[in-house]
Amino acid sequence: MYPKRKSRPLTTAIFLIAAIYILFFWLPKTQTFQHRLPKPISRQDKTLRSDAIRLNKVTEKYPVKEFIQLPTGSATIPRIQYEFPEETKSERKARLKKRDAIKNTFLHSWNGYKERAWLRDEVKPASGGVTDSFNGWGATLVDSMDALVIMGLDDELELALEALKEIDFTTTKSKQVPVFEIIIRYMGGFMAAHDLTEGKHPILIEKATELGEMIYHAFDTHNRMPSVRWDWTKSAKGEEITPSARSSLAEVASLTLELTRLTQVTGDPKYYDAVQRVMNELEIGQDKTRIPGLWPTWIDMDRMDFDDTEFTIGGCADSAYEYLPKSHILLGAQTDKYRKMYEKAIKAFNDKLLFRAMTKDEDAHILFAANAVGLRGNSQTLQYSPDHLKCFMGGSVAIASKIFDRPQDMFVARGLTDGCVWAYDIMPTGIMPEIFKVSHCKKIDHCPWDEDKWLGDVISRSIDSAETRQRAEDEIEAEQLPPGVTEIKDPNYKLRPEALESVFIMYRITGDRSLQDTAWRMFQNIDKATRTKFGHSTIKDIRHKKPSFEDKMESFWLAETLKYLYLIFSEPDHISLDDYVLSTEAHPFRRPDASSHPKSHR
C-alpha cells in the first residue's frame, strides 16, 4: 500500500501541469481584464513620401497685436453634486459587479482596436479592418487615454503613452482638417489625461502643444474667425485662407474648453484669445438672429452673417449650448459673459423649442426639443423631431440649474432626460433611433392621450373615415411605430453617448439611484445589439431585435459612452462634477476652483 500512496502526489502534479498547459495555451483566450497584447503592432499608414508637404514654421498673415487675457482667480460656484450617503456592503458589491462588466466591455473594444488598428483612427469592429476618419493620427488611441486612467488600466496607458511618439501633427494625407473634431478628440484627450495624471507624463503636454501650434493656423484669417474645414496645405504653402462661409454652429462655438485649458496649463495666451474672439462675435450676434437668443445652425463666418433660417439644439449645434455653462465653470466664474449668453439661450429654448410628447402614460414627464425654421416677423414653423444628439440637453440644463441658481429649470432637465430614456425603452432593441418624430402636446402641463391625433400625425391628415384610420394603422404596422411615435426617420444607432451622459449627470446631481437601474438596462441592451468580434458596431435598424452591423466604431464609444457608464457605477467622488468639467467628448478638465486632488476608486 505504501508505494501506491507515495506515487499519488506525482500523478496529481503531472495532471495539474497538463491542465494548466491546456488552459493557457490551447483554449481560446477570452477578452477579460487579463487579456492584453503586451506590445501592439503599429498599423500606422507609412505611405507618406519623405518629401511630403509639412506644416512647420509658417509666417502669419494676420497676426494678433494684443491678446485677450485669460481671467485668473476663482469666484464661488455653487456645489453641483448630491451629497451621497454611505452605501451598504451589499449595495457596493452589486454596483462594483456592474462597473466591472462595463470595464470588460471597454476592454473588448479596446483590445480589438489595439490588435487590429493600433495608431490608426478606428478599427472596423466586425471585419477587423481600419479606417482613418480624423486625419490618421490615432484618434481612438488619443481619445481613450483618459478613460484608461479613469478605469485604472495603467499598463494600457503606458502602451498608449509610448505610441504617442509616432504621431506627427505636421502632416497628413487628408486634404482638409476638421478643426472641431480634431480639437475635441485629440486636444481633449491629451489635456484630460494630463489633468488626471497630475502632469506626470510630459509627453501629453508636448503633443497637446504640437497640435495647438498646428491648429492655431486655422484661425489666421482676415477676421481671426476659423476655417473649420481647413485646407491646411494652403497654410503650409504660405497661401491665404478664409473663414468658412458655411460653418456649423457647433464647429465654431465648441472650442472654448479645450483651448482655454491649453492656455491655463501652458500659459500661452494665444489659444484662449483665439476662441474668445469667436465667442465675442457670437455674443454680438445672439440678438440679431431670426429667433433672438438662439443661433442658427449655419453661420457665414466670413461675413459674420447670422440670418440663416434653420434652428436646432441637435446635430451641428448641440455643443455650442453645452459649452456655455461649462465655460463659465472652467473660467472660475471670473466673467459673466457665459451666464448672460446661457440665460438668453435657455429662455428662447423654453419659449420656442421645448415641447412635451404625447404618450399613453399621461403622468410621464416626457420632454423633447423641436427644430425650427425661423421666418420673417418673429414667427417659426416647428418640426417635432427628437434626435439622439439632442439628448445632451438634459444634463446641460441640470448643470446650469445648479451653477446659475435656476432651480426651476431642474424640472425641464429631468423631463428631457426622461424623454430620451423613454425613447430607448419603447424600441424593440431597447435602443433609441438616431432621428424620429412624435405626436406633440399643445400644453406642457396637460397632455391626455388622443389615439386619433396620433393616427392622424402618422399620415399627416385627420382621421375622418374608416379608410384613413386603416391607412394609419397599416403605416404603424409596416414601420413598427410604438404609440406616440409618428415616423422613424433614421433607425441607426451610432453608439452615441448623449442619453447616458444626461443620465450620468442627473444621477450625480439628484442622487436618484433608479437612474443606475436605467443605465444598467440601457447598457445591457446596447452591448447585446452592438457587440462584434473586434469591438462594438453601429447598427442599421434599432427596430430589428438582431440588427445588422455597419462595421463602424467611432472613438467616442470608448471616450464617452462607456466612460459615462463606468462613472455611473463608480464612487460618486470619482471624477466629481465639483472637481472637473467634462468636455463634449467627456474629457475631464481640472476646475481651477477644485478643492481636492484626483481620487482613484478602481
VEXVEXGU-730119 format. One record per residue (C-alpha): residue in one letter; x, y, z. Coordinates in Angstrom, 1 decimal. Example, Ala and Ser with C-alpha at 12.3 -4.5 7.8 and 13.67 -1.06 7.14 Angstrom:
2
ATOM  aa       X       Y       Z
ATOM   A    12.3    -4.5     7.8
ATOM   S    13.7    -1.1     7.1
***
This chain:
602
ATOM  aa       X       Y       Z
ATOM   M     0.0     0.0     0.0
ATOM   Y     2.8     2.4     0.9
ATOM   P     4.4     2.6    -2.6
ATOM   K     1.0     3.4    -4.2
ATOM   R     0.4     6.2    -1.7
ATOM   K     3.8     7.7    -2.4
ATOM   S     3.1     7.9    -6.2
ATOM   R    -0.1     9.8    -5.8
ATOM   P     1.4    13.3    -5.5
ATOM   L     3.5    12.8    -8.6
ATOM   T     0.4    11.7   -10.6
ATOM   T    -1.5    14.7    -9.3
ATOM   A     1.3    17.1   -10.2
ATOM   I     1.5    15.8   -13.7
ATOM   F    -2.2    16.1   -14.1
ATOM   L    -2.2    19.7   -12.8
ATOM   I     0.7    20.7   -15.2
ATOM   A    -1.2    19.2   -18.1
ATOM   A    -4.4    21.0   -17.2
ATOM   I    -2.6    24.4   -16.8
ATOM   Y    -0.9    23.9   -20.2
ATOM   I    -4.2    23.2   -21.9
ATOM   L    -5.8    26.1   -20.1
ATOM   F    -3.2    28.7   -21.1
ATOM   F    -2.0    27.5   -24.5
ATOM   W    -4.7    25.5   -26.2
ATOM   L    -8.0    27.0   -25.1
ATOM   P    -9.1    30.2   -26.8
ATOM   K    -8.3    33.4   -24.8
ATOM   T   -11.3    35.5   -23.6
ATOM   Q   -11.5    39.2   -23.7
ATOM   T   -11.2    39.9   -20.0
ATOM   F    -9.1    42.2   -17.7
ATOM   Q    -6.2    39.7   -18.0
ATOM   H    -6.2    39.6   -21.8
ATOM   R    -3.8    42.2   -23.3
ATOM   L    -1.3    42.5   -26.0
ATOM   P     1.9    43.5   -24.4
ATOM   K     3.3    45.3   -27.5
ATOM   P     0.7    46.0   -30.2
ATOM   I     1.8    46.1   -33.8
ATOM   S     1.7    49.6   -35.3
ATOM   R    -0.8    49.8   -38.2
ATOM   Q     0.2    53.4   -38.9
ATOM   D     0.0    54.4   -42.6
ATOM   K     3.6    54.6   -43.8
ATOM   T     2.8    55.6   -47.4
ATOM   L     3.6    59.3   -46.9
ATOM   R     6.6    60.3   -49.1
ATOM   S     9.7    61.5   -47.3
ATOM   D     9.3    64.8   -49.1
ATOM   A     5.6    65.2   -48.3
ATOM   I     4.4    68.7   -47.5
ATOM   R     4.6    69.6   -43.9
ATOM   L     3.2    72.4   -41.8
ATOM   N     6.2    73.7   -39.8
ATOM   K     7.1    77.3   -39.3
ATOM   V     4.5    79.5   -41.1
ATOM   T     4.5    83.3   -41.1
ATOM   E     1.1    84.6   -40.0
ATOM   K    -0.7    86.8   -42.4
ATOM   Y    -2.9    88.4   -39.8
ATOM   P    -1.0    88.3   -36.5
ATOM   V    -2.7    89.3   -33.3
ATOM   K    -1.4    92.6   -32.0
ATOM   E    -2.7    92.3   -28.5
ATOM   F    -4.1    89.1   -26.9
ATOM   I    -7.3    88.8   -24.9
ATOM   Q    -6.0    87.9   -21.4
ATOM   L    -7.2    84.8   -19.6
ATOM   P    -9.1    85.7   -16.4
ATOM   T    -7.3    84.5   -13.3
ATOM   G    -8.6    83.6    -9.8
ATOM   S   -11.9    82.0    -9.0
ATOM   A   -15.3    83.0    -7.6
ATOM   T   -17.6    80.8    -5.7
ATOM   I   -19.6    78.4    -7.8
ATOM   P   -22.5    76.6    -6.1
ATOM   R   -22.0    72.9    -5.4
ATOM   I   -23.2    70.6    -8.3
ATOM   Q   -23.1    67.1    -6.9
ATOM   Y   -25.5    65.5    -4.5
ATOM   E   -24.1    64.6    -1.1
ATOM   F   -24.4    60.8    -1.4
ATOM   P   -24.9    58.8     1.8
ATOM   E   -22.6    55.8     2.5
ATOM   E   -23.7    52.7     0.7
ATOM   T   -24.2    49.3     2.3
ATOM   K   -21.8    46.4     1.7
ATOM   S   -24.4    44.6    -0.5
ATOM   E   -25.1    47.8    -2.5
ATOM   R   -21.3    48.2    -3.1
ATOM   K   -20.9    44.6    -4.2
ATOM   A   -23.8    44.9    -6.7
ATOM   R   -22.5    48.2    -8.0
ATOM   L   -18.9    47.0    -8.5
ATOM   K   -20.1    44.0   -10.3
ATOM   K   -21.9    46.1   -12.9
ATOM   R   -19.0    48.6   -13.1
ATOM   D   -16.6    45.7   -13.8
ATOM   A   -18.9    44.3   -16.5
ATOM   I   -18.7    47.7   -18.2
ATOM   K   -14.9    47.7   -17.8
ATOM   N   -14.8    44.3   -19.5
ATOM   T   -16.9    45.7   -22.4
ATOM   F   -14.5    48.6   -22.7
ATOM   L   -11.5    46.2   -22.9
ATOM   H   -13.2    44.1   -25.5
ATOM   S   -13.4    47.1   -27.8
ATOM   W   -10.0    48.5   -26.8
ATOM   N    -8.3    45.2   -27.5
ATOM   G   -10.0    45.0   -30.9
ATOM   Y    -8.6    48.4   -31.7
ATOM   K    -5.2    47.6   -30.2
ATOM   E    -4.9    44.3   -32.1
ATOM   R    -6.2    45.4   -35.5
ATOM   A    -5.9    49.2   -35.8
ATOM   W    -3.2    50.5   -33.4
ATOM   L    -2.2    54.1   -34.3
ATOM   R    -4.9    54.3   -36.9
ATOM   D    -8.1    56.3   -36.2
ATOM   E   -10.6    53.5   -35.9
ATOM   V   -11.0    49.7   -36.1
ATOM   K   -13.8    48.2   -38.2
ATOM   P   -15.3    46.2   -35.4
ATOM   A   -17.0    43.5   -37.5
ATOM   S   -14.3    42.9   -40.1
ATOM   G   -11.2    43.9   -38.3
ATOM   G   -10.2    46.4   -40.9
ATOM   V    -9.0    50.0   -40.3
ATOM   T   -10.2    53.5   -41.3
ATOM   D    -8.8    57.0   -40.9
ATOM   S   -11.7    59.3   -40.3
ATOM   F    -9.8    62.0   -38.5
ATOM   N    -6.5    62.6   -40.3
ATOM   G    -4.9    59.3   -39.4
ATOM   W    -3.3    60.4   -36.1
ATOM   G    -4.7    57.6   -34.0
ATOM   A    -8.0    59.1   -32.9
ATOM   T    -9.2    56.2   -30.9
ATOM   L    -5.9    55.9   -29.0
ATOM   V    -5.7    59.5   -28.0
ATOM   D    -9.4    59.9   -27.4
ATOM   S    -9.4    57.0   -25.0
ATOM   M    -6.4    57.8   -22.9
ATOM   D    -8.2    59.4   -20.1
ATOM   A   -10.7    56.5   -19.9
ATOM   L    -7.7    54.3   -19.3
ATOM   V    -6.7    56.4   -16.4
ATOM   I   -10.2    56.6   -15.0
ATOM   M   -10.6    52.8   -15.2
ATOM   G    -7.2    52.1   -13.7
ATOM   L    -5.8    50.4   -16.8
ATOM   D    -2.2    51.6   -16.1
ATOM   D    -0.5    49.1   -18.3
ATOM   E    -2.6    50.0   -21.2
ATOM   L    -1.9    53.7   -20.6
ATOM   E     1.8    53.1   -20.7
ATOM   L     1.4    51.5   -24.1
ATOM   A    -0.6    54.5   -25.3
ATOM   L     1.9    57.0   -24.0
ATOM   E     4.8    55.2   -25.7
ATOM   A     2.8    55.2   -29.0
ATOM   L     2.3    59.0   -28.9
ATOM   K     5.9    59.4   -30.1
ATOM   E     4.9    58.1   -33.5
ATOM   I     2.2    60.7   -34.1
ATOM   D     3.2    63.6   -36.3
ATOM   F     0.8    66.5   -36.4
ATOM   T     2.7    68.4   -39.0
ATOM   T     1.4    66.3   -41.9
ATOM   T    -1.5    64.2   -43.0
ATOM   K    -2.7    62.5   -46.2
ATOM   S    -6.1    64.2   -45.7
ATOM   K    -6.8    67.3   -47.8
ATOM   Q    -8.7    69.0   -45.0
ATOM   V    -8.5    69.2   -41.2
ATOM   P   -11.9    69.2   -39.5
ATOM   V   -10.8    71.7   -36.7
ATOM   F   -13.7    71.0   -34.3
ATOM   E   -13.4    67.2   -34.4
ATOM   I    -9.6    67.3   -34.1
ATOM   I    -9.7    69.6   -31.1
ATOM   I   -12.4    67.7   -29.1
ATOM   R   -10.9    64.3   -29.7
ATOM   Y    -7.1    64.9   -29.7
ATOM   M    -6.6    68.1   -27.7
ATOM   G    -9.3    67.0   -25.3
ATOM   G    -7.7    63.5   -24.9
ATOM   F    -4.2    65.0   -24.2
ATOM   M    -5.4    67.7   -21.7
ATOM   A    -7.7    65.3   -19.8
ATOM   A    -5.0    62.6   -19.4
ATOM   H    -2.6    65.3   -18.3
ATOM   D    -5.0    66.6   -15.6
ATOM   L    -6.0    63.1   -14.4
ATOM   T    -2.3    62.1   -14.0
ATOM   E    -1.4    65.4   -12.4
ATOM   G     1.2    66.2   -15.1
ATOM   K     3.3    63.1   -14.5
ATOM   H     3.7    62.5   -18.3
ATOM   P     5.3    65.5   -20.1
ATOM   I     4.6    64.0   -23.5
ATOM   L     1.0    64.8   -23.1
ATOM   I     1.6    68.5   -22.9
ATOM   E     4.2    68.2   -25.6
ATOM   K     1.8    66.6   -28.0
ATOM   A    -1.0    69.0   -27.0
ATOM   T     1.2    72.0   -27.7
ATOM   E     2.4    70.5   -31.0
ATOM   L    -1.3    70.1   -32.0
ATOM   G    -2.1    73.5   -30.7
ATOM   E     0.6    75.1   -32.8
ATOM   M    -0.6    73.3   -35.9
ATOM   I    -4.4    74.0   -35.4
ATOM   Y    -3.8    77.7   -34.5
ATOM   H    -3.0    78.4   -38.1
ATOM   A    -6.7    77.7   -38.9
ATOM   F    -7.5    81.0   -37.2
ATOM   D    -5.1    83.0   -39.3
ATOM   T    -7.8    84.8   -41.4
ATOM   H    -8.7    88.4   -42.1
ATOM   N   -11.2    88.5   -39.1
ATOM   R    -9.5    85.8   -37.0
ATOM   M   -12.5    83.5   -37.4
ATOM   P   -11.5    79.9   -38.1
ATOM   S   -11.6    78.0   -41.3
ATOM   V   -13.4    75.0   -39.8
ATOM   R   -12.8    72.7   -42.8
ATOM   W    -9.3    73.9   -43.0
ATOM   D    -7.2    73.4   -46.2
ATOM   W    -4.0    73.0   -44.3
ATOM   T    -1.8    72.8   -47.4
ATOM   K    -2.6    76.4   -48.2
ATOM   S    -1.2    77.5   -44.9
ATOM   A     1.8    75.2   -45.3
ATOM   K     2.5    76.9   -48.7
ATOM   G     2.1    80.4   -47.3
ATOM   E    -1.2    81.0   -49.1
ATOM   E    -4.1    82.9   -47.5
ATOM   I    -7.1    81.0   -46.0
ATOM   T   -10.6    82.4   -45.4
ATOM   P   -13.2    81.7   -42.7
ATOM   S   -15.8    79.2   -43.7
ATOM   A   -18.8    80.8   -45.4
ATOM   R   -21.0    78.0   -44.1
ATOM   S   -19.8    76.9   -40.7
ATOM   S   -22.0    74.8   -38.4
ATOM   L   -22.7    76.5   -35.0
ATOM   A   -21.1    73.6   -33.1
ATOM   E   -17.9    73.7   -35.1
ATOM   V   -17.2    77.4   -34.2
ATOM   A   -18.7    77.6   -30.8
ATOM   S   -17.4    74.4   -29.2
ATOM   L   -13.7    75.0   -29.0
ATOM   T   -13.6    77.1   -25.8
ATOM   L   -12.9    74.4   -23.2
ATOM   E   -10.0    72.7   -24.9
ATOM   L    -8.1    75.8   -26.0
ATOM   T    -8.8    77.6   -22.7
ATOM   R    -7.5    74.7   -20.8
ATOM   L    -4.4    74.7   -23.0
ATOM   T    -3.7    78.3   -22.1
ATOM   Q    -4.3    77.6   -18.5
ATOM   V    -1.8    74.8   -18.4
ATOM   T     0.9    76.3   -20.8
ATOM   G     0.5    80.0   -20.1
ATOM   D     0.4    80.8   -23.8
ATOM   P    -2.4    83.3   -24.2
ATOM   K    -3.0    82.8   -27.9
ATOM   Y    -5.2    79.8   -27.6
ATOM   Y    -7.7    81.5   -25.2
ATOM   D    -7.5    84.6   -27.4
ATOM   A    -8.4    82.6   -30.5
ATOM   V   -11.7    81.2   -29.0
ATOM   Q   -12.7    84.3   -27.2
ATOM   R   -12.6    86.3   -30.4
ATOM   V   -15.1    83.8   -31.8
ATOM   M   -17.3    83.9   -28.7
ATOM   N   -17.3    87.7   -28.7
ATOM   E   -18.8    87.7   -32.2
ATOM   L   -21.4    85.1   -31.3
ATOM   E   -22.3    87.2   -28.2
ATOM   I   -22.9    90.2   -30.5
ATOM   G   -24.9    88.1   -33.0
ATOM   Q   -27.1    86.3   -30.4
ATOM   D   -29.8    89.0   -30.5
ATOM   K   -29.6    89.5   -34.3
ATOM   T   -31.0    86.1   -35.4
ATOM   R   -34.5    85.2   -36.5
ATOM   I   -35.0    83.6   -33.1
ATOM   P   -33.2    86.0   -30.8
ATOM   G   -31.3    84.2   -28.0
ATOM   L   -30.6    81.2   -30.3
ATOM   W   -28.1    81.0   -33.1
ATOM   P   -28.9    79.5   -36.5
ATOM   T   -27.4    76.1   -37.3
ATOM   W   -25.3    77.6   -40.1
ATOM   I   -23.3    80.8   -39.9
ATOM   D   -21.3    82.7   -42.5
ATOM   M   -18.1    83.3   -40.5
ATOM   D   -16.5    85.2   -43.4
ATOM   R   -19.1    88.0   -43.3
ATOM   M   -20.4    87.2   -39.8
ATOM   D   -23.9    86.7   -41.1
ATOM   F   -26.5    85.2   -38.7
ATOM   D   -29.5    85.3   -40.9
ATOM   D   -29.9    81.6   -41.7
ATOM   T   -33.4    80.1   -41.1
ATOM   E   -32.6    76.7   -39.5
ATOM   F   -32.5    76.4   -35.7
ATOM   T   -31.9    73.3   -33.6
ATOM   I   -30.1    72.2   -30.4
ATOM   G   -29.3    68.9   -32.1
ATOM   G   -26.7    67.9   -34.7
ATOM   C   -24.4    70.7   -35.9
ATOM   A   -25.4    73.0   -33.0
ATOM   D   -25.5    70.9   -29.8
ATOM   S   -22.2    71.5   -28.1
ATOM   A   -22.4    75.3   -28.6
ATOM   Y   -25.1    75.4   -26.0
ATOM   E   -23.4    72.7   -23.8
ATOM   Y   -20.3    74.9   -23.6
ATOM   L   -21.9    78.0   -22.2
ATOM   P   -22.3    76.8   -18.6
ATOM   K   -19.1    74.7   -18.8
ATOM   S   -17.0    77.6   -20.0
ATOM   H   -18.3    79.6   -17.0
ATOM   I   -17.1    76.8   -14.7
ATOM   L   -13.7    76.4   -16.3
ATOM   L   -13.0    80.1   -16.1
ATOM   G   -13.8    80.0   -12.4
ATOM   A   -16.8    82.3   -12.8
ATOM   Q   -14.4    85.2   -13.5
ATOM   T   -16.6    86.6   -16.3
ATOM   D   -20.4    86.9   -16.6
ATOM   K   -20.3    86.5   -20.4
ATOM   Y   -21.3    82.9   -20.5
ATOM   R   -24.0    83.3   -17.8
ATOM   K   -25.7    86.0   -19.8
ATOM   M   -25.4    84.1   -23.1
ATOM   Y   -26.9    81.0   -21.4
ATOM   E   -29.8    82.9   -19.9
ATOM   K   -30.8    84.3   -23.2
ATOM   A   -30.4    80.9   -24.9
ATOM   I   -32.4    78.9   -22.3
ATOM   K   -35.3    81.5   -22.3
ATOM   A   -35.5    81.2   -26.1
ATOM   F   -35.3    77.4   -25.9
ATOM   N   -38.1    77.1   -23.4
ATOM   D   -40.3    79.5   -25.3
ATOM   K   -39.7    78.3   -28.8
ATOM   L   -38.3    74.7   -28.9
ATOM   L   -39.3    72.8   -25.8
ATOM   F   -42.4    70.5   -26.1
ATOM   R   -44.0    67.5   -24.4
ATOM   A   -44.6    64.3   -26.3
ATOM   M   -48.0    62.6   -26.1
ATOM   T   -47.7    59.2   -24.5
ATOM   K   -50.2    56.6   -23.2
ATOM   D   -48.8    57.2   -19.7
ATOM   E   -50.3    60.6   -19.1
ATOM   D   -48.2    61.0   -15.9
ATOM   A   -45.0    60.6   -17.7
ATOM   H   -43.0    63.8   -18.0
ATOM   I   -41.6    63.3   -21.5
ATOM   L   -39.9    66.4   -22.9
ATOM   F   -38.1    67.0   -26.2
ATOM   A   -36.7    69.8   -28.3
ATOM   A   -38.2    70.7   -31.7
ATOM   N   -36.4    72.0   -34.7
ATOM   A   -37.5    75.4   -36.0
ATOM   V   -37.4    77.3   -39.3
ATOM   G   -37.2    81.0   -38.5
ATOM   L   -39.4    83.2   -40.6
ATOM   R   -39.5    86.9   -41.0
ATOM   G   -41.6    88.8   -38.4
ATOM   N   -40.5    86.6   -35.4
ATOM   S   -42.6    83.6   -36.5
ATOM   Q   -41.5    80.0   -36.8
ATOM   T   -42.6    76.6   -38.1
ATOM   L   -41.7    73.7   -35.9
ATOM   Q   -40.7    70.1   -36.6
ATOM   Y   -41.4    67.8   -33.6
ATOM   S   -38.4    65.6   -34.4
ATOM   P   -36.2    64.3   -31.5
ATOM   D   -32.8    63.0   -32.3
ATOM   H   -30.1    61.3   -30.2
ATOM   L   -27.7    64.3   -30.4
ATOM   K   -30.2    66.4   -28.5
ATOM   C   -30.1    64.1   -25.5
ATOM   F   -27.2    66.0   -24.0
ATOM   M   -29.5    68.9   -23.2
ATOM   G   -31.0    67.3   -20.0
ATOM   G   -27.6    67.1   -18.4
ATOM   S   -26.5    70.6   -19.6
ATOM   V   -29.7    72.2   -18.2
ATOM   A   -29.2    70.4   -14.9
ATOM   I   -25.6    71.7   -14.5
ATOM   A   -26.7    75.2   -15.4
ATOM   S   -29.6    75.0   -13.0
ATOM   K   -27.1    74.4   -10.2
ATOM   I   -24.3    76.8   -11.0
ATOM   F   -26.6    79.7   -12.1
ATOM   D   -29.1    79.1    -9.3
ATOM   R   -32.0    78.4   -11.5
ATOM   P   -33.9    75.6    -9.6
ATOM   Q   -37.0    76.0   -11.7
ATOM   D   -35.0    74.5   -14.7
ATOM   M   -34.4    71.2   -13.0
ATOM   F   -38.0    70.1   -13.9
ATOM   V   -37.1    70.7   -17.6
ATOM   A   -33.7    68.9   -17.2
ATOM   R   -35.3    65.8   -15.8
ATOM   G   -38.1    65.8   -18.4
ATOM   L   -35.5    66.0   -21.2
ATOM   T   -33.5    63.1   -19.7
ATOM   D   -36.6    61.0   -19.2
ATOM   G   -37.7    61.7   -22.7
ATOM   C   -34.5    60.1   -24.1
ATOM   V   -34.8    57.2   -21.7
ATOM   W   -38.4    56.7   -22.9
ATOM   A   -37.2    56.6   -26.5
ATOM   Y   -34.8    53.8   -25.6
ATOM   D   -37.4    51.8   -23.7
ATOM   I   -40.1    51.8   -26.3
ATOM   M   -38.0    50.3   -29.1
ATOM   P   -37.7    46.5   -29.8
ATOM   T   -33.9    46.6   -29.1
ATOM   G   -34.3    48.9   -26.1
ATOM   I   -32.2    51.5   -28.1
ATOM   M   -33.2    54.9   -29.3
ATOM   P   -33.0    55.6   -33.0
ATOM   E   -30.9    58.4   -34.4
ATOM   I   -33.8    60.6   -35.5
ATOM   F   -37.6    60.1   -35.2
ATOM   K   -40.8    62.1   -34.9
ATOM   V   -43.5    62.1   -32.3
ATOM   S   -47.0    63.5   -31.6
ATOM   H   -46.7    66.7   -29.6
ATOM   C   -48.9    68.0   -26.8
ATOM   K   -50.4    71.5   -27.1
ATOM   K   -49.5    72.2   -23.5
ATOM   I   -46.6    71.1   -21.3
ATOM   D   -48.7    70.7   -18.2
ATOM   H   -51.7    68.9   -19.7
ATOM   C   -51.4    66.1   -22.2
ATOM   P   -54.1    63.4   -22.4
ATOM   W   -53.6    60.5   -24.8
ATOM   D   -55.5    61.0   -28.0
ATOM   E   -55.5    58.0   -30.3
ATOM   D   -57.0    59.8   -33.3
ATOM   K   -54.4    62.6   -33.0
ATOM   W   -51.6    60.0   -33.1
ATOM   L   -53.0    58.2   -36.1
ATOM   G   -53.6    61.5   -37.9
ATOM   D   -50.0    62.6   -37.2
ATOM   V   -48.7    59.4   -38.7
ATOM   I   -50.3    60.1   -42.0
ATOM   S   -50.3    63.9   -41.7
ATOM   R   -54.1    64.2   -42.0
ATOM   S   -57.1    64.0   -39.8
ATOM   I   -58.8    60.6   -39.2
ATOM   D   -62.2    61.2   -40.7
ATOM   S   -63.1    57.8   -42.1
ATOM   A   -62.5    54.1   -41.8
ATOM   E   -60.2    54.3   -44.8
ATOM   T   -57.9    56.9   -43.3
ATOM   R   -57.8    55.0   -40.0
ATOM   Q   -56.9    51.8   -41.8
ATOM   R   -54.2    53.7   -43.7
ATOM   A   -52.6    55.0   -40.5
ATOM   E   -52.8    51.5   -38.8
ATOM   D   -51.1    49.9   -41.8
ATOM   E   -48.3    52.5   -41.7
ATOM   I   -47.8    51.9   -38.0
ATOM   E   -47.6    48.2   -38.5
ATOM   A   -45.3    48.4   -41.5
ATOM   E   -42.9    50.9   -39.8
ATOM   Q   -43.2    49.3   -36.3
ATOM   L   -44.1    52.6   -34.7
ATOM   P   -44.6    52.5   -30.9
ATOM   P   -47.6    54.6   -29.5
ATOM   G   -46.8    58.2   -29.8
ATOM   V   -44.1    57.8   -32.5
ATOM   T   -45.2    59.0   -35.9
ATOM   E   -42.1    58.3   -38.0
ATOM   I   -38.6    56.8   -37.6
ATOM   K   -36.5    59.0   -40.0
ATOM   D   -33.2    57.4   -39.2
ATOM   P   -33.3    54.0   -37.5
ATOM   N   -29.5    53.8   -36.9
ATOM   Y   -27.7    53.6   -33.5
ATOM   K   -24.2    55.0   -33.8
ATOM   L   -23.0    54.1   -30.3
ATOM   R   -23.8    57.6   -29.2
ATOM   P   -23.3    58.7   -25.6
ATOM   E   -25.7    61.7   -25.2
ATOM   A   -28.6    59.9   -23.4
ATOM   L   -26.3    58.2   -21.0
ATOM   E   -24.4    61.5   -20.5
ATOM   S   -27.6    63.1   -19.2
ATOM   V   -28.4    60.0   -17.1
ATOM   F   -25.0    60.3   -15.5
ATOM   I   -25.2    64.0   -14.8
ATOM   M   -28.8    63.7   -13.4
ATOM   Y   -27.7    60.8   -11.2
ATOM   R   -24.7    62.8    -9.8
ATOM   I   -26.9    65.8    -9.2
ATOM   T   -30.0    64.2    -7.7
ATOM   G   -28.7    61.0    -6.2
ATOM   D   -31.6    59.1    -7.6
ATOM   R   -30.4    55.5    -7.6
ATOM   S   -33.2    54.5   -10.0
ATOM   L   -31.1    56.1   -12.7
ATOM   Q   -28.4    53.5   -12.1
ATOM   D   -31.1    50.8   -12.9
ATOM   T   -31.9    52.8   -16.0
ATOM   A   -28.3    53.0   -17.1
ATOM   W   -27.7    49.3   -16.5
ATOM   R   -30.8    48.4   -18.6
ATOM   M   -29.5    50.7   -21.4
ATOM   F   -26.0    49.2   -21.2
ATOM   Q   -27.2    45.6   -21.4
ATOM   N   -29.4    46.4   -24.5
ATOM   I   -26.6    48.3   -26.2
ATOM   D   -24.0    45.6   -25.5
ATOM   K   -26.2    42.8   -26.8
ATOM   A   -27.2    44.6   -30.0
ATOM   T   -23.8    46.0   -31.0
ATOM   R   -21.1    43.5   -29.9
ATOM   T   -18.9    42.2   -32.7
ATOM   K   -15.7    40.2   -32.9
ATOM   F   -13.4    43.2   -32.7
ATOM   G   -15.5    45.6   -30.7
ATOM   H   -18.9    47.2   -31.0
ATOM   S   -20.5    48.4   -34.1
ATOM   T   -23.1    50.9   -35.3
ATOM   I   -26.3    49.1   -36.1
ATOM   K   -28.5    49.8   -39.1
ATOM   D   -32.0    49.5   -37.6
ATOM   I   -33.0    49.5   -33.9
ATOM   R   -36.4    48.0   -34.8
ATOM   H   -34.8    44.6   -35.5
ATOM   K   -34.0    42.5   -32.5
ATOM   K   -31.0    41.2   -34.3
ATOM   P   -29.9    44.2   -36.2
ATOM   S   -27.2    44.2   -38.9
ATOM   F   -23.9    45.9   -38.4
ATOM   E   -22.4    48.9   -40.3
ATOM   D   -18.8    48.0   -39.3
ATOM   K   -18.2    51.4   -37.7
ATOM   M   -16.9    52.2   -34.2
ATOM   E   -16.1    55.8   -33.7
ATOM   S   -13.7    56.8   -30.9
ATOM   F   -16.5    58.3   -28.8
ATOM   W   -17.7    54.8   -28.0
ATOM   L   -14.7    54.4   -25.7
ATOM   A   -14.1    58.0   -24.9
ATOM   E   -17.7    58.8   -24.0
ATOM   T   -20.4    56.1   -23.9
ATOM   L   -18.5    53.5   -21.9
ATOM   K   -16.8    56.2   -19.7
ATOM   Y   -20.2    57.6   -18.7
ATOM   L   -21.5    54.1   -17.9
ATOM   Y   -18.4    53.3   -15.9
ATOM   L   -18.7    56.6   -13.9
ATOM   I   -22.4    55.9   -13.1
ATOM   F   -21.3    52.8   -11.3
ATOM   S   -18.1    54.3    -9.7
ATOM   E   -17.9    56.1    -6.4
ATOM   P   -19.6    59.5    -6.7
ATOM   D   -16.4    61.4    -5.9
ATOM   H   -14.5    59.7    -8.7
ATOM   I   -14.4    62.5   -11.3
ATOM   S   -16.7    64.7    -9.3
ATOM   L   -18.5    67.4   -11.1
ATOM   D   -17.3    69.7    -8.4
ATOM   D   -13.7    69.0    -9.3
ATOM   Y   -13.9    68.6   -13.1
ATOM   V   -15.6    70.0   -16.2
ATOM   L   -16.4    67.3   -18.8
ATOM   S   -16.0    68.4   -22.4
ATOM   T   -18.4    67.5   -25.2
ATOM   E   -16.1    64.4   -25.7
ATOM   A   -16.4    63.6   -22.0
ATOM   H   -12.8    64.6   -21.3
ATOM   P   -12.5    65.8   -17.7
ATOM   F   -10.6    69.1   -17.3
ATOM   R    -9.5    70.1   -13.8
ATOM   R   -11.5    73.0   -12.5
ATOM   P    -9.5    76.0   -11.2
ATOM   D   -11.6    76.0    -8.0
ATOM   A   -11.4    72.3    -7.4
ATOM   S   -10.7    71.8    -3.7
ATOM   S    -9.5    68.2    -3.7
ATOM   H    -6.9    66.1    -5.5
ATOM   P    -7.9    63.4    -8.1
ATOM   K    -9.2    60.3    -6.3
ATOM   S    -8.7    56.8    -7.6
ATOM   H   -11.5    54.4    -6.9
ATOM   R   -11.0    51.5    -9.2
***
